[in-house]
Amino acid sequence: MVRGVNKRVVEVVNLDHEYFERAILFVREPQQDREEPLLRQEAGRYLRGLRYHPGKKGLLLRWGLLCCQLAGAAAVGAGLMALLHP
């Protein structure tokens, strides 16, 4: 089955993003009769609202890194205290 042949799309270029140079958004059928400036404005608003949400793996990795940093700082503090108070 071929899909999307009659779809209207909005292409946004120059995203000023480290990884992506353009985005292609497919307009929903009920909104396809809207004027192009409005569709471009809505596309820009939608893309600006996107945020990266790491999954559980990314969250666990960040917590693990934080715990290691805190443990390292505690070890350095304990070592300094041992040197200062013989």
Sequence and secondary structure as in RCSB ss.txt:
>XXXX:A:sequence
MVRGVNKRVVEVVNLDHEYFERAILFVREPQQDREEPLLRQEAGRYLRGLRYHPGKKGLLLRWGLLCCQLAGAAA
VGAGLMALLHP
>XXXX:A:secstr
    TT  EEEEE    SS SEEEEE  GGGTTS HHHHHHHHHHHHHH      HHHHHHHHHHHHHHHHHHHH
HHHHHHHHH  
